[in-house]
Amino acid sequence: MDESLILLIVLSLCLGGGCWLIFIWAVRKGEFEDVEKPKHRMLDDE
């Protein structure tokens, strides 16, 4: 029982770390930029 618990903890830490790395990569790539700005800029007549 202890071996399976340790395995699950290690697996969850690996999955969590992988998700965190993907999130950091997406932020640096610019995936979370403002998507509303181009719509509003199109309506401005400057």
DSSP file (Angstrom, degrees, kcal/mol; ACC not computed):
  #  RESIDUE AA STRUCTURE BP1 BP2  ACC     N-H-->O    O-->H-N    N-H-->O    O-->H-N    TCO  KAPPA ALPHA  PHI   PSI    X-CA   Y-CA   Z-CA
    1    1 A M     >        0   0    0      0, 0.0     4,-1.7     0, 0.0     5,-0.1   0.000 360.0 360.0 360.0 -36.4    0.0    0.0    0.0
    2    2 A D  H  >  +     0   0    0      1,-0.2     4,-2.2     2,-0.2     5,-0.2   0.865 360.0  54.7 -67.8 -35.0    2.8    2.4    0.7
    3    3 A E  H  > S+     0   0    0      1,-0.2     4,-2.2     2,-0.2    -1,-0.2   0.904 108.2  47.7 -66.2 -40.7    4.4    1.7   -2.7
    4    4 A S  H  > S+     0   0    0      2,-0.2     4,-2.4     1,-0.2    -1,-0.2   0.868 110.8  51.9 -69.4 -34.7    1.2    2.6   -4.5
    5    5 A L  H  X S+     0   0    0     -4,-1.7     4,-2.1     2,-0.2    -2,-0.2   0.915 110.9  47.2 -66.3 -42.5    0.8    5.8   -2.5
    6    6 A I  H  X S+     0   0    0     -4,-2.2     4,-2.5     2,-0.2    -2,-0.2   0.903 111.8  51.6 -64.8 -40.5    4.4    6.9   -3.3
    7    7 A L  H  X S+     0   0    0     -4,-2.2     4,-2.5     1,-0.2    -2,-0.2   0.915 110.4  48.1 -62.0 -44.0    3.8    6.1   -6.9
    8    8 A L  H  X S+     0   0    0     -4,-2.4     4,-2.4     2,-0.2    -1,-0.2   0.873 111.4  50.3 -66.2 -37.0    0.6    8.2   -7.0
    9    9 A I  H  X S+     0   0    0     -4,-2.1     4,-2.2     2,-0.2    -2,-0.2   0.930 112.8  45.9 -66.1 -45.4    2.3   11.1   -5.3
   10   10 A V  H  X S+     0   0    0     -4,-2.5     4,-2.2     1,-0.2    -2,-0.2   0.913 113.5  50.0 -63.7 -42.4    5.3   11.0   -7.7
   11   11 A L  H  X S+     0   0    0     -4,-2.5     4,-2.5     1,-0.2    -2,-0.2   0.906 110.9  48.5 -63.2 -42.4    2.9   10.7  -10.7
   12   12 A S  H  X S+     0   0    0     -4,-2.4     4,-2.5     2,-0.2    -1,-0.2   0.874 110.9  50.9 -67.7 -36.3    0.8   13.7   -9.5
   13   13 A L  H  X S+     0   0    0     -4,-2.2     4,-2.4     2,-0.2    -2,-0.2   0.895 111.2  48.5 -67.0 -38.6    3.9   15.8   -9.0
   14   14 A C  H  X S+     0   0    0     -4,-2.2     4,-2.4     2,-0.2    -2,-0.2   0.923 113.5  46.2 -65.9 -44.2    5.1   15.0  -12.5
   15   15 A L  H  X S+     0   0    0     -4,-2.5     4,-2.4     2,-0.2    -2,-0.2   0.912 113.7  48.7 -65.3 -41.9    1.7   15.8  -14.0
   16   16 A G  H  X S+     0   0    0     -4,-2.5     4,-2.2     2,-0.2    -2,-0.2   0.909 112.0  48.6 -64.5 -42.0    1.4   19.0  -12.1
   17   17 A G  H  X S+     0   0    0     -4,-2.4     4,-2.3     2,-0.2    -2,-0.2   0.888 111.0  51.1 -64.7 -39.0    4.9   20.1  -13.0
   18   18 A G  H  X S+     0   0    0     -4,-2.4     4,-2.2     2,-0.2    -2,-0.2   0.910 110.5  48.2 -64.3 -42.2    4.2   19.3  -16.7
   19   19 A C  H  X S+     0   0    0     -4,-2.4     4,-2.2     2,-0.2    -2,-0.2   0.892 111.0  51.5 -64.6 -38.9    1.0   21.4  -16.6
   20   20 A W  H  X S+     0   0    0     -4,-2.2     4,-2.5     2,-0.2    -2,-0.2   0.908 109.8  49.4 -64.3 -42.0    2.9   24.2  -15.0
   21   21 A L  H  X S+     0   0    0     -4,-2.3     4,-2.3     2,-0.2    -2,-0.2   0.888 110.7  49.9 -65.2 -39.1    5.6   24.1  -17.7
   22   22 A I  H  X S+     0   0    0     -4,-2.2     4,-2.3     2,-0.2    -1,-0.2   0.893 110.9  50.4 -65.6 -39.0    2.9   24.1  -20.4
   23   23 A F  H  X S+     0   0    0     -4,-2.2     4,-2.3     2,-0.2    -2,-0.2   0.929 111.1  47.6 -64.0 -45.4    1.3   27.1  -18.8
   24   24 A I  H  X S+     0   0    0     -4,-2.5     4,-2.2     1,-0.2    -2,-0.2   0.902 112.0  50.9 -62.6 -41.1    4.6   29.1  -18.5
   25   25 A W  H  X S+     0   0    0     -4,-2.3     4,-1.8     1,-0.2    -1,-0.2   0.907 110.6  48.9 -62.2 -42.4    5.3   28.2  -22.2
   26   26 A A  H  X>S+     0   0    0     -4,-2.3     5,-2.4     2,-0.2     4,-1.1   0.879 110.4  50.5 -67.3 -38.1    1.9   29.5  -23.3
   27   27 A V  H  <5S+     0   0    0     -4,-2.3     3,-0.4     1,-0.2    -1,-0.2   0.920 112.3  46.7 -65.4 -43.0    2.2   32.7  -21.3
   28   28 A R  H  <5S+     0   0    0     -4,-2.2    -1,-0.2     1,-0.2    -2,-0.2   0.817 109.7  54.3 -69.2 -29.7    5.6   33.4  -22.9
   29   29 A K  H  <5S-     0   0    0     -4,-1.8    -1,-0.2    -5,-0.2    -2,-0.2   0.721 117.3-113.6 -76.2 -21.1    4.3   32.6  -26.3
   30   30 A G  T ><5 +     0   0    0     -4,-1.1     3,-1.1    -3,-0.4    -3,-0.2   0.711  69.1 140.8  97.5  23.7    1.5   35.1  -25.9
   31   31 A E  T 3 <S+     0   0    0     -5,-2.4    -4,-0.2     1,-0.3    -5,-0.1   0.695  71.3  53.8 -70.8 -18.1   -1.5   32.9  -25.8
   32   32 A F  T 3  S+     0   0    0     -6,-0.4    -1,-0.3    -5,-0.2     3,-0.1  -0.003  78.5 133.1-108.8  29.1   -3.2   34.9  -23.1
   33   33 A E  S <  S-     0   0    0     -3,-1.1     2,-0.5     1,-0.1    -3,-0.0  -0.292  72.2 -80.3 -73.1 165.1   -3.0   38.3  -24.9
   34   34 A D        -     0   0    0      1,-0.2    -1,-0.1     2,-0.1    -2,-0.1  -0.536  42.6-177.6 -70.3 118.4   -6.0   40.5  -25.0
   35   35 A V  S    S+     0   0    0     -2,-0.5     4,-0.4     1,-0.2    -1,-0.2   0.554  75.7  65.3 -93.6  -9.0   -8.3   39.3  -27.8
   36   36 A E  S  > S+     0   0    0      1,-0.2     4,-1.8     2,-0.1     3,-0.4   0.760  83.7  75.2 -82.3 -25.9  -10.9   42.1  -27.3
   37   37 A K  H  > S+     0   0    0      1,-0.2     4,-2.6     2,-0.2     5,-0.2   0.889  90.8  52.6 -59.8 -45.3   -8.5   45.0  -28.3
   38   38 A P  H  > S+     0   0    0      0, 0.0     4,-1.6     0, 0.0    -1,-0.2   0.872 108.2  52.6 -61.2 -34.2   -8.6   44.3  -32.1
   39   39 A K  H  > S+     0   0    0     -4,-0.4     4,-0.7    -3,-0.4    -2,-0.2   0.927 114.6  40.8 -65.2 -42.7  -12.4   44.4  -32.1
   40   40 A H  H  X S+     0   0    0     -4,-1.8     4,-0.8     1,-0.2     3,-0.4   0.835 111.5  55.9 -75.8 -31.7  -12.5   47.7  -30.4
   41   41 A R  H >< S+     0   0    0     -4,-2.6     3,-0.5     1,-0.2    -1,-0.2   0.841 101.7  58.9 -67.9 -31.7   -9.6   49.2  -32.3
   42   42 A M  H 3< S+     0   0    0     -4,-1.6    -1,-0.2    -5,-0.2    -2,-0.2   0.816 104.2  51.5 -65.3 -29.9  -11.5   48.4  -35.6
   43   43 A L  H 3< S+     0   0    0     -4,-0.7     2,-0.3    -3,-0.4    -1,-0.2   0.661  88.5  95.9 -84.0 -15.6  -14.4   50.6  -34.4
   44   44 A D    <<  -     0   0    0     -4,-0.8    -3,-0.0    -3,-0.5     0, 0.0  -0.564  60.8-156.5 -76.2 137.5  -12.3   53.6  -33.6
   45   45 A D              0   0    0     -2,-0.3    -1,-0.1     1,-0.2    -3,-0.1  -0.140 360.0 360.0-105.3  37.1  -12.1   56.2  -36.4
   46   46 A E              0   0    0      0, 0.0    -1,-0.2     0, 0.0    -2,-0.0   0.490 360.0 360.0 -79.6 360.0   -8.8   57.8  -35.5
